[in-house]
Amino acid sequence: MDNKPLTDTIAAIATPHGCGGIGVVRVSGAAVPQLALTITKKNLQPRKAELVEFYNPLGNVVDIGLAILFPAPHSFTGEDVLELHGHGGVVVLALLLEAVVAFGARIANPGEFSARAFENNKIDLAQAEAIADLISAQSKQAAGAALRSLQGNFSAQINSIVSDLTTLRIKVEAAIDFPEDADYLGREQLPEEITAQLTKCQQVLAEAEHGQLLASGLRVVVLGEPNVGKSSLLNLLSGEDTAIVTNIPGTTRDILQAQVSLSGIRMDVLDTAGIRESADCIEQEGIRRAWLAVDTAQIIILMLDGSVVDESNPRILYPEWVGKFPDDAKILVVVNKIDLLDAAQEDQPVSAVSVVPSPLVSRAAPEFILYKDYVVVKMSAKTGLGKQQLEEALSHITGVNVAVEPSFIARKRHVIALQDAAQNLQSSQQWLQDGAVLELVAEELRLAQQALAAITGEFTADDLLGRIFSEFCIGK
């Protein structure tokens, strides 16, 4: 964070850029009481919306609207706050903000209002992040989870574990200082108590991983040879003719992207150029970009042409491709074009989602030998047959129960902090099991507590705070 004093007064337009019925200029800081009097020429009553004229330094009326004064500490930032609700035109709001700045405020940095609320203990860091997540929520589920985080659900669970770890650390430290009383102080219960905290931490971690999916979504890359139906699949999932579909191999040259929502989880689905040997320099560039997309994929949909039946020519399932996939990527095999098969060949093509161990033998495709256990779905991207099974498969491989909404939103740093804390607790268990000195146990408990406290901002470096709040929008 920057080192500007919290006593200065900041201002920003708090509504989106553009034309609208109402626009809001928000002001916070020590100069607000005098600024409110100067710009409205009225003594505003606390927390009461009043219809006033807004004046500039020349004494001219800039706009007419509502003014609301929130005296400290009963405001969002904990400082004196003034909100000016004027007409939502680009020019009129710019003139209003210009007047506010002329009367002593400065333009706020991104996230500076929320940063001041955090600094003044109005909200903790997890709640501050939830504000940004609520604003940027892409689904009803994400918005609900972000709101619950803003209300303190996530922080309450973290604070509960931190409080229990504090008690546990006191007990361990006492046993270190008074070894002769270790049994009296409850050393025998330490393994059980640490296990209880580890269980709680792992439960919150599982929910945080789901919450992170709601916040950040998933990057899904569709990969395959030319003409296996990748573009048709993108159009099916998006519900629009996003990609051009033809029978000519190499039609897709660049990355095409569509955003879809599956049980509240946003998925950015990328259609890629067909992978093959080509002398066309443009197609080669498309294939290069396809592999770049794979490098950042969380889910890879590997599409096969299920209408090609050649039982006498078994082949390996692209081992040179699989070797390039990220280690942590989930792989979904889609056997497409089952609409081109006759009933005898379909062999119940649309079945429940299942994990198929190697080797996979399908009468709706050549014999593919799989090196891993993959989820396999047979479908028709053209007709939509099997779409439900595809959605079930995508839900299955995310590893979360999409039928249950998490009680909070989460970010990657939260997940990492919980993973670190769980690892520290596991290490403390191991030290106890090995009969190590209690100082090692105490240190692991301290590290676990510190990792969790970083989530709410109790122990957080200033540079991290700066990065977090710089991602906020202006006026929040």
C-alpha positions in Angstrom: 0.0 0.0 0.0 1.1 3.6 -0.5 2.1 5.8 2.4 -0.4 8.6 1.9 -1.8 9.6 5.3 -5.2 8.4 6.2 -6.1 12.0 7.3 -6.3 13.3 3.7 -9.6 13.3 1.9 -10.3 11.1 -1.1 -13.0 11.2 -3.7 -14.2 9.1 -6.7 -17.1 8.4 -8.9 -18.6 5.3 -7.4 -20.9 4.3 -10.2 -19.9 2.8 -13.6 -18.7 5.0 -16.4 -21.5 5.9 -18.8 -24.9 7.4 -18.9 -27.5 6.5 -16.3 -30.3 7.9 -14.2 -28.2 8.3 -11.1 -24.4 8.8 -10.6 -22.7 8.8 -7.2 -19.6 10.7 -6.1 -18.2 9.3 -2.8 -15.9 11.3 -0.5 -14.1 10.1 2.6 -11.7 11.9 5.0 -11.1 14.6 7.6 -12.2 17.4 5.3 -15.7 16.0 4.6 -17.7 18.1 7.1 -16.4 21.4 5.7 -16.5 20.1 2.1 -20.2 19.1 2.6 -21.0 22.6 3.8 -19.1 24.3 1.0 -20.5 22.2 -1.9 -24.1 22.2 -0.7 -24.3 25.4 1.3 -26.3 23.5 3.9 -25.7 21.9 7.3 -26.5 18.3 6.4 -28.2 16.1 9.0 -26.3 12.8 9.7 -27.5 9.8 7.7 -30.4 11.8 6.1 -30.8 12.1 2.3 -31.4 15.8 1.5 -32.3 17.3 -1.9 -29.7 20.1 -2.5 -27.9 22.0 -5.2 -24.2 21.2 -5.8 -21.9 24.2 -6.2 -18.5 24.6 -7.7 -15.8 27.1 -6.4 -17.2 29.8 -8.7 -20.6 29.6 -7.0 -22.3 28.1 -10.0 -24.7 25.2 -9.6 -23.2 22.0 -11.2 -26.2 19.7 -10.5 -29.1 19.0 -8.3 -29.4 15.8 -6.3 -29.3 14.1 -2.9 -26.5 14.5 -0.4 -26.0 12.1 2.5 -23.5 12.7 5.3 -22.1 9.7 7.3 -20.1 11.0 10.3 -17.3 8.9 11.7 -17.1 6.2 12.9 -20.5 5.1 11.6 -19.6 4.9 8.0 -18.1 2.4 5.5 -14.6 3.6 5.9 -14.8 4.6 9.6 -14.1 8.2 8.5 -16.5 11.0 7.7 -18.1 10.1 4.4 -20.2 12.2 2.0 -22.2 10.8 -0.9 -23.4 13.0 -3.6 -26.2 11.4 -5.7 -26.5 13.4 -8.9 -27.6 12.7 -12.5 -25.7 9.9 -14.1 -24.2 11.7 -17.1 -20.5 11.5 -17.9 -20.0 15.2 -18.1 -22.1 16.2 -15.1 -20.3 13.6 -12.9 -16.9 14.8 -14.1 -17.9 18.4 -13.2 -19.2 17.3 -9.8 -16.0 15.4 -9.1 -13.9 18.3 -10.3 -15.7 20.6 -7.8 -15.1 18.1 -4.9 -11.4 18.0 -5.8 -11.3 21.8 -6.0 -12.7 22.0 -2.4 -9.8 19.9 -1.0 -10.2 16.2 -1.9 -7.9 14.2 -4.1 -8.8 11.4 -6.6 -8.9 8.0 -4.8 -6.7 5.1 -5.8 -8.4 1.8 -6.8 -9.7 0.1 -3.7 -8.7 3.0 -1.4 -12.1 3.3 0.3 -12.1 -0.5 1.1 -8.5 -0.2 2.2 -9.4 2.6 4.7 -12.3 0.4 6.0 -9.8 -2.3 6.6 -7.3 0.0 8.2 -10.0 1.4 10.5 -11.1 -2.2 11.5 -14.5 -1.8 9.9 -13.9 -5.0 7.9 -11.1 -7.6 7.8 -9.1 -8.5 4.7 -11.3 -11.4 3.6 -14.4 -9.2 3.8 -12.7 -6.5 1.8 -11.9 -9.0 -0.9 -15.5 -10.2 -0.8 -16.6 -6.7 -1.8 -14.6 -6.9 -5.0 -15.8 -10.5 -5.6 -19.4 -9.4 -5.1 -19.1 -6.7 -7.6 -17.5 -9.0 -10.2 -19.7 -12.0 -9.5 -20.7 -13.8 -12.7 -23.5 -16.0 -11.3 -26.1 -16.0 -8.6 -24.2 -18.6 -6.7 -21.0 -16.6 -6.8 -22.8 -13.4 -5.7 -24.5 -15.3 -2.8 -21.2 -16.7 -1.6 -19.5 -13.4 -1.9 -22.2 -11.7 0.2 -21.9 -14.4 2.9 -18.1 -13.7 3.0 -18.8 -10.0 3.3 -21.1 -10.8 6.2 -18.2 -12.6 7.9 -19.0 -16.3 7.4 -15.5 -17.1 6.1 -13.8 -14.9 8.7 -15.8 -16.5 11.5 -14.6 -20.0 10.5 -11.0 -18.9 10.2 -11.1 -16.9 13.5 -12.5 -20.0 15.3 -9.6 -22.1 14.2 -7.1 -19.4 15.1 -8.6 -19.0 18.5 -8.4 -22.8 19.2 -4.8 -22.8 18.0 -4.0 -19.9 20.4 -5.3 -22.0 23.2 -3.4 -25.0 22.0 -0.2 -23.1 21.7 -0.6 -21.8 25.3 -0.9 -25.3 26.5 2.2 -26.5 24.5 4.3 -23.5 25.7 3.3 -24.2 29.3 4.3 -27.8 28.9 7.7 -26.6 27.5 8.2 -24.2 30.5 7.1 -26.6 33.1 8.0 -30.1 31.8 7.4 -31.7 35.2 3.8 -30.7 35.0 3.3 -31.7 31.3 0.9 -34.5 32.2 -1.1 -32.2 34.4 -1.2 -29.6 31.6 -2.7 -32.2 29.2 0.1 -33.3 26.9 -1.6 -36.6 26.4 -4.5 -34.8 24.8 -2.4 -32.9 22.3 -2.6 -35.4 19.4 -6.4 -35.5 19.7 -6.7 -31.7 19.9 -4.3 -31.2 16.9 -6.3 -33.7 14.9 -9.5 -31.8 15.7 -8.0 -28.6 14.4 -6.6 -30.3 11.3 -10.0 -31.7 10.5 -11.6 -28.3 10.8 -8.9 -26.8 8.6 -9.4 -29.4 5.9 -13.1 -28.9 6.0 -12.7 -25.2 5.5 -10.1 -25.9 2.8 -12.5 -28.1 0.8 -15.2 -25.3 0.9 -12.6 -22.7 0.0 -11.6 -24.7 -3.1 -15.2 -24.7 -4.2 -15.5 -21.0 -3.3 -12.4 -20.3 -5.4 -14.1 -22.0 -8.4 -17.1 -19.7 -8.0 -14.8 -16.6 -7.9 -12.3 -17.4 -10.6 -14.0 -20.0 -12.8 -12.3 -22.6 -14.8 -10.3 -22.5 -18.1 -11.5 -25.3 -20.4 -9.5 -26.1 -23.6 -11.1 -28.2 -26.3 -8.4 -30.1 -28.2 -8.5 -32.6 -31.1 -7.7 -33.3 -34.7 -9.4 -31.2 -37.4 -13.1 -31.9 -38.0 -13.8 -33.8 -34.8 -16.4 -31.3 -33.7 -14.6 -28.9 -31.5 -16.3 -25.8 -32.9 -19.7 -27.5 -32.8 -19.1 -28.3 -29.1 -18.2 -24.6 -28.4 -21.5 -23.5 -30.1 -23.5 -26.1 -28.2 -22.1 -25.1 -24.8 -22.4 -21.3 -25.4 -25.9 -21.6 -27.1 -24.6 -19.3 -29.9 -22.9 -19.6 -33.3 -19.6 -18.5 -31.8 -17.5 -20.6 -34.1 -17.7 -21.2 -37.8 -18.5 -24.9 -38.5 -17.6 -26.4 -41.9 -16.4 -29.8 -43.3 -13.2 -28.2 -44.4 -10.2 -29.1 -42.2 -8.3 -26.2 -40.7 -11.3 -23.8 -40.6 -10.5 -22.7 -37.0 -7.2 -20.9 -37.1 -7.2 -18.8 -33.9 -8.5 -19.3 -30.4 -12.2 -18.8 -30.0 -13.6 -18.4 -26.5 -17.1 -18.5 -24.9 -18.1 -18.1 -21.3 -20.6 -20.6 -20.0 -22.0 -21.3 -16.5 -22.4 -24.8 -15.1 -24.1 -25.0 -11.7 -22.9 -21.5 -10.9 -19.3 -22.2 -11.9 -18.0 -20.0 -14.7 -16.1 -21.8 -17.4 -14.1 -20.1 -20.1 -14.3 -22.6 -22.9 -11.6 -22.2 -25.7 -12.0 -23.8 -29.1 -8.6 -24.4 -30.7 -7.2 -25.2 -34.2 -7.1 -28.9 -35.1 -3.9 -30.5 -34.3 -2.2 -32.1 -37.4 0.9 -31.7 -39.6 0.4 -28.8 -41.9 2.6 -26.8 -44.3 0.2 -23.8 -44.0 2.0 -21.1 -41.9 -1.2 -19.6 -40.7 -2.5 -23.0 -39.6 0.8 -23.7 -37.9 0.5 -20.5 -35.9 -3.1 -21.6 -34.9 -1.7 -24.9 -33.7 1.1 -23.2 -31.8 -1.5 -21.0 -30.0 -3.6 -24.1 -29.3 -0.7 -25.6 -27.3 -0.1 -22.3 -25.5 -3.8 -22.5 -24.4 -3.2 -26.1 -23.2 -0.4 -24.9 -21.0 -2.8 -22.8 -18.9 -5.8 -25.2 -19.0 -7.4 -26.6 -15.9 -9.7 -28.9 -17.9 -8.8 -30.4 -21.3 -11.6 -31.8 -23.4 -10.0 -34.3 -25.7 -12.4 -34.8 -28.7 -12.4 -37.9 -30.8 -14.4 -38.7 -34.0 -16.7 -41.5 -32.9 -18.0 -42.1 -36.4 -14.7 -43.6 -37.5 -14.9 -47.3 -36.9 -11.8 -49.4 -37.8 -11.5 -52.3 -35.4 -8.5 -53.7 -37.3 -6.4 -50.6 -36.7 -6.1 -50.0 -32.9 -4.0 -46.9 -32.0 -2.6 -45.2 -29.0 -4.5 -42.2 -27.7 -2.1 -39.4 -28.6 0.7 -40.1 -26.2 2.7 -37.2 -27.6 -0.2 -34.9 -26.8 -0.8 -36.3 -23.3 2.8 -35.8 -22.5 2.4 -32.0 -23.1 -0.7 -31.7 -20.8 -0.2 -29.9 -17.4 0.2 -32.3 -14.6 -2.7 -30.9 -12.6 -5.1 -30.6 -15.6 -8.3 -32.7 -15.6 -8.9 -34.6 -18.8 -12.3 -35.4 -20.3 -12.5 -37.6 -23.3 -15.5 -36.8 -25.6 -16.3 -39.3 -28.3 -18.3 -37.2 -30.7 -20.5 -37.7 -33.8 -22.5 -40.7 -32.4 -25.4 -39.3 -34.4 -23.7 -40.7 -37.5 -23.7 -44.3 -36.2 -26.5 -46.8 -36.7 -28.3 -48.3 -33.7 -26.1 -51.4 -33.7 -22.9 -49.4 -33.6 -24.0 -46.9 -30.9 -23.8 -49.6 -28.2 -25.7 -47.4 -25.7 -23.6 -44.4 -26.5 -25.2 -42.0 -23.9 -24.6 -43.6 -20.6 -24.0 -42.3 -17.1 -20.7 -40.6 -16.5 -18.0 -43.1 -15.6 -14.3 -43.4 -15.2 -13.0 -45.7 -17.8 -9.7 -47.5 -17.0 -7.2 -48.4 -19.7 -7.6 -49.9 -22.2 -10.8 -48.3 -23.4 -12.4 -50.3 -26.2 -15.4 -48.6 -27.9 -17.5 -49.7 -30.8 -18.2 -46.1 -31.4 -14.6 -45.4 -32.1 -11.3 -47.1 -32.8 -9.6 -48.9 -29.9 -7.9 -46.2 -27.9 -5.4 -47.3 -25.2 -5.5 -44.8 -22.3 -2.5 -44.2 -20.1 -4.6 -42.9 -17.3 -8.1 -43.3 -15.9 -10.2 -40.8 -17.9 -13.9 -39.8 -17.7 -15.3 -40.6 -21.1 -18.6 -39.3 -22.6 -20.2 -40.2 -25.9 -22.3 -37.5 -27.5 -23.2 -35.5 -30.6 -22.2 -31.9 -30.5 -24.3 -31.3 -33.6 -27.6 -32.6 -32.3 -27.0 -32.1 -28.6 -27.4 -35.8 -27.8 -25.4 -36.5 -24.6 -25.1 -32.8 -23.6 -26.5 -33.6 -20.1 -23.9 -36.4 -19.7 -21.2 -33.9 -20.7 -22.3 -31.4 -18.1 -22.4 -34.2 -15.5 -18.9 -35.1 -16.5 -17.6 -31.6 -16.2 -19.2 -31.3 -12.8 -17.7 -34.6 -11.8 -14.1 -33.8 -12.7 -14.1 -30.4 -10.9 -14.0 -32.4 -7.7 -16.6 -30.3 -5.9 -20.2 -30.9 -5.0 -21.9 -28.3 -7.2 -25.3 -29.2 -5.7 -24.2 -27.5 -2.4 -23.3 -23.9 -2.4 -20.3 -22.9 -0.3 -20.9 -20.6 2.6 -18.3 -18.2 1.4 -16.3 -17.0 -1.6 -12.5 -17.6 -1.7 -9.4 -16.7 -3.6 -6.2 -18.6 -4.5 -4.3 -17.0 -1.7 -6.9 -18.3 0.8 -6.6 -21.8 -0.5 -2.8 -21.7 -0.3 -2.9 -20.3 3.2 -5.3 -23.1 4.3 -3.1 -25.7 2.6 0.0 -24.4 4.4 -1.8 -24.4 7.7 -3.0 -28.0 7.2 0.6 -29.0 6.3 1.9 -27.4 9.5 -0.7 -29.2 11.6 0.2 -32.5 10.0 3.9 -31.8 10.7 3.1 -31.1 14.3 1.2 -34.4 14.5 4.3 -36.2 13.1 6.6 -34.5 15.6 4.4 -35.7 18.5 4.3 -39.2 17.0 8.1 -39.3 16.7 8.5 -38.1 20.2 10.3 -34.9 19.2 10.8 -32.0 21.6 7.7 -29.8 22.1 9.5 -26.8 20.7 9.1 -28.2 17.2 5.4 -28.8 17.8 5.0 -25.3 19.1 6.7 -23.8 16.0 4.5 -25.8 13.6 1.4 -24.5 15.5 2.7 -21.0 15.3 3.2 -21.2 11.5 -0.3 -22.7 11.1 -1.8 -19.9 13.1 0.1 -17.3 11.1 -0.9 -18.7 7.8 -4.6 -18.6 8.8 -4.3 -15.1 10.3 -3.0 -13.9 6.9 -6.4 -14.6 5.4 -8.2 -12.0 7.6 -5.2 -9.6 7.5 -4.1 -10.0 11.1 -0.6 -10.8 9.9 -0.2 -9.6 6.3 2.7 -7.8 4.6 2.0 -4.3 3.2 3.1 -5.3 -0.3 0.4 -8.0 -0.4 -2.2 -5.5 0.8 -1.1 -3.1 -2.0 -1.5 -5.8 -4.6 -4.9 -6.9 -3.3 -6.5 -3.4 -3.2 -5.0 -2.4 -6.5 -7.3 -4.9 -8.1 -10.4 -3.2 -6.9 -12.4 -0.8 -9.0 -12.2 3.0 -8.5 -14.6 4.2 -5.9 -14.6 1.0 -3.8 
